[in-house]
Amino acid sequence: MNNNSVFEPVDVIVYYSGLHPSIVKFKWRGRVYKVTEMLQSWKLPVREGFEHHYVVTCRESDLLCELSFSNSDFKWLIVRYDNLT
């Protein structure tokens, strides 16, 4: 993944099966991106909680990106992105 770091807020729709999230789609810069696949996830300890990170693909938009969710302020960000091809 190239270093197209943005750290911008996004609106995310997530489906939970128990404690396991599946990101369905997200809205960034006025456009909706449908998530095709979640490739990787991890969590990092921060101040009062954790940041959860997810690498996802959006094949229709030729996009690979990393999203993060902070459980201390309940905010989603797009951390970085790149083209799939």
C-alpha positions as CSV (number, residue, x, y, z in Angstrom):
1,M,0.0,0.0,0.0
2,N,1.4,3.4,-1.0
3,N,1.6,6.2,1.5
4,N,-1.6,8.1,0.6
5,S,-2.2,9.0,4.2
6,V,-5.2,11.2,4.8
7,F,-6.6,10.6,8.4
8,E,-10.0,12.0,7.4
9,P,-13.4,11.2,9.0
10,V,-15.7,8.7,7.3
11,D,-19.2,7.4,7.9
12,V,-19.3,3.6,8.2
13,I,-22.0,1.0,8.1
14,V,-20.9,-2.1,10.0
15,Y,-22.6,-5.4,10.5
16,Y,-21.8,-7.3,13.8
17,S,-22.0,-11.0,14.2
18,G,-21.4,-11.3,17.9
19,L,-18.2,-9.3,18.5
20,H,-17.0,-9.8,14.9
21,P,-17.5,-6.7,12.7
22,S,-18.0,-6.8,8.9
23,I,-17.7,-3.4,7.2
24,V,-20.4,-3.1,4.6
25,K,-19.7,0.3,3.2
26,F,-18.4,3.8,4.0
27,K,-18.9,7.4,2.8
28,W,-15.8,9.5,2.2
29,R,-15.6,12.9,0.4
30,G,-19.3,12.7,-0.5
31,R,-19.0,9.2,-2.2
32,V,-20.2,5.8,-1.0
33,Y,-17.8,2.9,-1.3
34,K,-19.1,-0.7,-1.1
35,V,-16.6,-3.0,0.8
36,T,-15.9,-6.2,-1.1
37,E,-13.6,-7.8,1.4
38,M,-11.9,-7.3,4.7
39,L,-8.3,-8.4,4.4
40,Q,-6.8,-7.7,7.7
41,S,-7.5,-6.3,11.2
42,W,-5.6,-5.4,14.3
43,K,-5.9,-3.2,17.4
44,L,-3.5,-0.8,19.0
45,P,-3.7,0.4,22.6
46,V,-4.1,4.2,22.9
47,R,-4.7,6.4,25.9
48,E,-8.1,5.3,27.3
49,G,-8.8,2.4,25.0
50,F,-8.0,0.9,21.6
51,E,-7.9,1.8,17.9
52,H,-9.2,-0.9,15.7
53,H,-7.7,-0.9,12.2
54,Y,-9.1,-2.7,9.1
55,V,-7.7,-3.1,5.6
56,V,-10.5,-3.4,3.1
57,T,-11.0,-3.6,-0.7
58,C,-13.7,-1.8,-2.7
59,R,-13.4,-3.6,-6.1
60,E,-16.1,-1.5,-7.9
61,S,-14.0,1.6,-7.0
62,D,-10.6,0.0,-7.5
63,L,-9.7,1.0,-3.9
64,L,-7.7,-0.6,-1.1
65,C,-7.8,1.3,2.1
66,E,-7.2,1.2,5.8
67,L,-10.0,2.3,8.1
68,S,-9.7,2.9,11.9
69,F,-12.2,3.1,14.7
70,S,-11.4,4.6,18.1
71,N,-13.4,3.1,21.0
72,S,-12.6,6.1,23.2
73,D,-14.4,8.7,21.0
74,F,-16.4,6.3,18.6
75,K,-15.0,7.9,15.5
76,W,-14.1,6.3,12.2
77,L,-11.2,7.5,10.0
78,I,-9.8,6.6,6.6
79,V,-6.1,6.3,7.4
80,R,-4.7,5.7,4.0
81,Y,-5.7,4.4,0.6
82,D,-4.3,3.1,-2.7
83,N,-5.6,1.8,-6.1
84,L,-6.0,-2.0,-6.3
85,T,-4.4,-2.1,-9.8
